[in-house]
Amino acid sequence: MTAVLDFAEVTIRRGQATLLDRVSWRVEEDERWVILGPNGAGKTTLLQVASAQMHPTSGVAGILDEVLGTVDVFELRPRIGITSAALAERIPRAERVHDVVVSASYAVVGRWREAYDELDHDRATDLLTEVGVSHLVDRTFGTLSEGERKRVQIARALMADPELLLLDEPAAGLDLGGREDLVSTLSVLAADPASPATVLVSHHVEEIPPGFSHAMLLRRGEIVSAGPIEEVVTAANLSSTFGMPLVLSHEDGRWAARRRTRHR
């Protein structure tokens, strides 16, 4: 199996702060990973390296058989699909939903004078159908609910047929119904053998879609545990990661965690 990510002792320092500390990590092309940890753990920084947006201070970051620092990142980045709050802010609110998705063919935000062929338009339509928002094709991005915007962003991230899909807190800001709809969509994508290797960043085990195979727990830039999800997502590991005693449950493919209650 080919590795889409292969990090060796990756460290990120900014001034006196160490954002990632000697992270070694390998993601195979058929794996679906969730990265969990508290605020400031280094999750988004890890995704910035994985998306070729940030170079390590030290260590080696291998991405899609290339090594950061030896490759033109402008050729590498189009091979990676990503959703993030920062990218969503750049999407024009008056942009038609279909154009939000199809413009990813040119890796641009905001359609201008690019020419798209019928195959591009058909793929955009198919992806919007796949994530359950085909009825929004002629709406503008600014009129969508937060949950609808998240689904459109996922369709956009898949438009260029990426070899790696990175999802940075896609459920952030969603209500319960929106979260559950999104988790269901991601579970369907995870089960599709044609879907790319996927890395999902979250704060909450409740947001882990069924079908995800691996997990990494981060705390203060260091790996607490990483590997097959059943081995990593345990009450003991989560308690160490979040710095409090936690009770964990797992039912019907879904996880839930709460603080352990002290009995007097």
Secondary structure, DSSP 8 states (H G I E B T S, - for coil): --EEEEEEEEEEEETTEEEEEEEEEEEETT-EEEEE--TTSSHHHHHHHHTTSS--SEEEEEETTEETTSS-HHHHGGGEEEE-HHHHHHS-TTSBHHHHHHGGGGT-SS--S----HHHHHHHHHHHHHTT-GGGTTSBGGGS-HHHHHHHHHHHHHTT--SEEEEESTTTT--HHHHHHHHHHHHHHHH-TTS-EEEEEES-GGG--TT--EEEEEETTEEEEEEEHHHHS-HHHHHHHHTS-EEEEEETTEEEEEE-----
